């Protein structure tokens, strides 16, 4: 079973699971790097990241005036 399907079974949309998996692969990253890894538009990434933040799956922090997004462990889904 594909991991995207498992994430969708936990209630994430297709795009949310793509962004979350991209974050897990690259680690803490700015939006552009997440957009490149997930092959989604940067404007779409912002919406999805906000949804993932509300779910408690992503955190943010500033580093040299750049906003970074960091994934929480997948155990948070359970």
Secondary structure, DSSP 8 states (H G I E B T S, - for coil): --HHHHHHHTT--HHHHHHHHHHHHH-SB-HHHHHHHHT--HHHHHHHHHHHHHTTSEEEEEETTEEEEEE--GGGG-
